[in-house]
Amino acid sequence: LTALPLPDGLEARLRSAGVDVQRHTFEHLRGLRGSSPAMPRERLVLLGSALPADGLVDEAAYVEWVAAQAASEPVRYLPHRRETLEVLDRLRRLPGIVVDGAGLPAELLLRDLRAPRAGDIGPALRVRSLPSTALLTLHPVLSPRGVRIEPVAVPPHWWTSSATPALRAHLERSVPAVEDDAEVRVVERSDRR
């Protein structure tokens, strides 16, 4: 049972060896009713990333990217549990952004998101993030409800020397893995901050 993509050919090899590979679609989570704690009014939800806190990407570039997202439209920001208080304080001071408190996983917080109804004015409801397993697990929960999942590739100049080439390649491969479904697309692959 997996919710994550398997490397090329692995699923076929497992099946030929008699292994029953099943995709976890989070049926229980999709079936939960009631208001989620973080039901945002904003139409863009940014998932926070541990990459800056882990020293893998440049923190200033990351904060600038979040600021650019909030400059174009109101943003709800769901912090990653490992984000530093310093970064969160910087983000809270940015105009156009509401930073939630760290807490429950994004899959629980966002489980009730739904696309706007026909006739609603404004952009579609989207969840955007740098490479993260949360994007992969949110996809089966939210895409049937019309919520767009938007993975964003890490611009090459953001990486620090702590991010090994193998780690960079692994994280970059996770973006196309999410793209395999027609409801998911990469929204940014530029080198701009």
C-alpha positions as a Python dict, from the first residue, in 0.01 Angstrom:
ca = {
    (1, 'L'): (0, 0, 0),
    (2, 'T'): (155, 330, -107),
    (3, 'A'): (50, 687, -174),
    (4, 'L'): (389, 775, -320),
    (5, 'P'): (498, 718, -677),
    (6, 'L'): (720, 416, -737),
    (7, 'P'): (1037, 437, -947),
    (8, 'D'): (1003, 350, -1315),
    (9, 'G'): (935, -18, -1365),
    (10, 'L'): (924, -106, -994),
    (11, 'E'): (548, -151, -979),
    (12, 'A'): (554, -384, -1281),
    (13, 'R'): (841, -585, -1130),
    (14, 'L'): (658, -614, -799),
    (15, 'R'): (338, -727, -968),
    (16, 'S'): (527, -985, -1176),
    (17, 'A'): (673, -1118, -851),
    (18, 'G'): (321, -1161, -713),
    (19, 'V'): (306, -848, -496),
    (20, 'D'): (-34, -677, -488),
    (21, 'V'): (52, -306, -517),
    (22, 'Q'): (-236, -86, -408),
    (23, 'R'): (-259, 291, -418),
    (24, 'H'): (-366, 461, -97),
    (25, 'T'): (-633, 716, -188),
    (26, 'F'): (-706, 839, 166),
    (27, 'E'): (-1068, 727, 163),
    (28, 'H'): (-1109, 781, 538),
    (29, 'L'): (-968, 1133, 523),
    (30, 'R'): (-1186, 1222, 224),
    (31, 'G'): (-1488, 1089, 413),
    (32, 'L'): (-1439, 1303, 724),
    (33, 'R'): (-1703, 1573, 749),
    (34, 'G'): (-1703, 1897, 935),
    (35, 'S'): (-1508, 2216, 913),
    (36, 'S'): (-1134, 2180, 894),
    (37, 'P'): (-944, 2404, 1135),
    (38, 'A'): (-775, 2602, 855),
    (39, 'M'): (-1051, 2661, 603),
    (40, 'P'): (-896, 2956, 422),
    (41, 'R'): (-1079, 3241, 255),
    (42, 'E'): (-773, 3296, 38),
    (43, 'R'): (-772, 3111, -296),
    (44, 'L'): (-398, 3035, -282),
    (45, 'V'): (-265, 2812, -5),
    (46, 'L'): (114, 2786, 22),
    (47, 'L'): (253, 2487, 205),
    (48, 'G'): (558, 2580, 406),
    (49, 'S'): (882, 2398, 340),
    (50, 'A'): (1147, 2253, 568),
    (51, 'L'): (1412, 2303, 298),
    (52, 'P'): (1530, 2643, 434),
    (53, 'A'): (1528, 2524, 798),
    (54, 'D'): (1726, 2216, 697),
    (55, 'G'): (1983, 2441, 529),
    (56, 'L'): (1915, 2294, 184),
    (57, 'V'): (1790, 2610, 11),
    (58, 'D'): (1874, 2976, 61),
    (59, 'E'): (1642, 3115, 327),
    (60, 'A'): (1635, 3470, 187),
    (61, 'A'): (1544, 3344, -161),
    (62, 'Y'): (1263, 3135, -12),
    (63, 'V'): (1119, 3430, 184),
    (64, 'E'): (1139, 3648, -130),
    (65, 'W'): (951, 3381, -326),
    (66, 'V'): (675, 3367, -62),
    (67, 'A'): (657, 3749, -66),
    (68, 'A'): (620, 3744, -446),
    (69, 'Q'): (331, 3497, -418),
    (70, 'A'): (157, 3722, -163),
    (71, 'A'): (220, 4033, -377),
    (72, 'S'): (5, 3897, -658),
    (73, 'E'): (-288, 3775, -447),
    (74, 'P'): (-383, 3700, -84),
    (75, 'V'): (-212, 3387, 48),
    (76, 'R'): (-280, 3146, 332),
    (77, 'Y'): (53, 3000, 450),
    (78, 'L'): (61, 2668, 634),
    (79, 'P'): (401, 2636, 802),
    (80, 'H'): (603, 2318, 800),
    (81, 'R'): (662, 2188, 1151),
    (82, 'R'): (1041, 2243, 1122),
    (83, 'E'): (1027, 2603, 1001),
    (84, 'T'): (1211, 2844, 1228),
    (85, 'L'): (1036, 3110, 1433),
    (86, 'E'): (1258, 3372, 1267),
    (87, 'V'): (1134, 3280, 918),
    (88, 'L'): (773, 3263, 1034),
    (89, 'D'): (805, 3606, 1198),
    (90, 'R'): (942, 3749, 870),
    (91, 'L'): (653, 3593, 678),
    (92, 'R'): (393, 3727, 924),
    (93, 'R'): (516, 4081, 857),
    (94, 'L'): (460, 4047, 481),
    (95, 'P'): (152, 4214, 335),
    (96, 'G'): (-109, 3987, 181),
    (97, 'I'): (-25, 3675, 379),
    (98, 'V'): (-196, 3499, 668),
    (99, 'V'): (39, 3258, 847),
    (100, 'D'): (-135, 2980, 1036),
    (101, 'G'): (14, 2827, 1346),
    (102, 'A'): (207, 2506, 1294),
    (103, 'G'): (11, 2205, 1401),
    (104, 'L'): (-180, 1935, 1223),
    (105, 'P'): (-57, 1792, 893),
    (106, 'A'): (-177, 1974, 581),
    (107, 'E'): (-384, 1671, 479),
    (108, 'L'): (-599, 1712, 792),
    (109, 'L'): (-610, 2090, 784),
    (110, 'L'): (-714, 2114, 419),
    (111, 'R'): (-936, 1807, 387),
    (112, 'D'): (-1254, 2013, 337),
    (113, 'L'): (-1123, 2243, 63),
    (114, 'R'): (-1342, 2252, -245),
    (115, 'A'): (-1322, 2436, -573),
    (116, 'P'): (-1537, 2747, -604),
    (117, 'R'): (-1886, 2689, -735),
    (118, 'A'): (-1984, 2784, -1089),
    (119, 'G'): (-2037, 3158, -1111),
    (120, 'D'): (-1787, 3241, -833),
    (121, 'I'): (-1559, 3528, -921),
    (122, 'G'): (-1184, 3496, -890),
    (123, 'P'): (-914, 3241, -948),
    (124, 'A'): (-950, 2871, -877),
    (125, 'L'): (-855, 2734, -538),
    (126, 'R'): (-494, 2616, -545),
    (127, 'V'): (-241, 2454, -314),
    (128, 'R'): (119, 2537, -409),
    (129, 'S'): (447, 2415, -266),
    (130, 'L'): (808, 2334, -330),
    (131, 'P'): (870, 1956, -364),
    (132, 'S'): (695, 1779, -77),
    (133, 'T'): (530, 1449, -4),
    (134, 'A'): (232, 1656, 116),
    (135, 'L'): (159, 1745, -248),
    (136, 'L'): (148, 1378, -335),
    (137, 'T'): (-83, 1291, -47),
    (138, 'L'): (-306, 1597, -89),
    (139, 'H'): (-366, 1517, -453),
    (140, 'P'): (-605, 1221, -401),
    (141, 'V'): (-789, 1413, -128),
    (142, 'L'): (-834, 1748, -302),
    (143, 'S'): (-817, 1701, -678),
    (144, 'P'): (-1153, 1515, -692),
    (145, 'R'): (-1299, 1831, -534),
    (146, 'G'): (-1155, 2053, -807),
    (147, 'V'): (-866, 2196, -604),
    (148, 'R'): (-553, 2240, -815),
    (149, 'I'): (-227, 2108, -674),
    (150, 'E'): (66, 2317, -799),
    (151, 'P'): (418, 2185, -738),
    (152, 'V'): (697, 2439, -784),
    (153, 'A'): (1046, 2327, -880),
    (154, 'V'): (1332, 2468, -672),
    (155, 'P'): (1528, 2720, -881),
    (156, 'P'): (1885, 2588, -919),
    (157, 'H'): (2051, 2893, -758),
    (158, 'W'): (1853, 2845, -434),
    (159, 'W'): (2030, 2519, -347),
    (160, 'T'): (2303, 2538, -82),
    (161, 'S'): (2614, 2323, -69),
    (162, 'S'): (2437, 2109, 193),
    (163, 'A'): (2198, 1980, -75),
    (164, 'T'): (2379, 1691, -239),
    (165, 'P'): (2329, 1628, -611),
    (166, 'A'): (2146, 1304, -526),
    (167, 'L'): (1903, 1486, -294),
    (168, 'R'): (1842, 1761, -550),
    (169, 'A'): (1769, 1502, -819),
    (170, 'H'): (1535, 1311, -588),
    (171, 'L'): (1336, 1624, -497),
    (172, 'E'): (1322, 1744, -856),
    (173, 'R'): (1191, 1404, -965),
    (174, 'S'): (905, 1441, -716),
    (175, 'V'): (771, 1742, -909),
    (176, 'P'): (719, 1551, -1237),
    (177, 'A'): (575, 1259, -1038),
    (178, 'V'): (292, 1484, -925),
    (179, 'E'): (253, 1620, -1279),
    (180, 'D'): (159, 1276, -1413),
    (181, 'D'): (-206, 1346, -1334),
    (182, 'A'): (-377, 1595, -1560),
    (183, 'E'): (-508, 1792, -1258),
    (184, 'V'): (-155, 1868, -1139),
    (185, 'R'): (89, 2097, -1312),
    (186, 'V'): (417, 2274, -1243),
    (187, 'V'): (349, 2643, -1217),
    (188, 'E'): (703, 2772, -1199),
    (189, 'R'): (1038, 2645, -1321),
    (190, 'S'): (1220, 2974, -1351),
    (191, 'D'): (1545, 3084, -1198),
    (192, 'R'): (1390, 3399, -1061),
    (193, 'R'): (1366, 3450, -691),
}
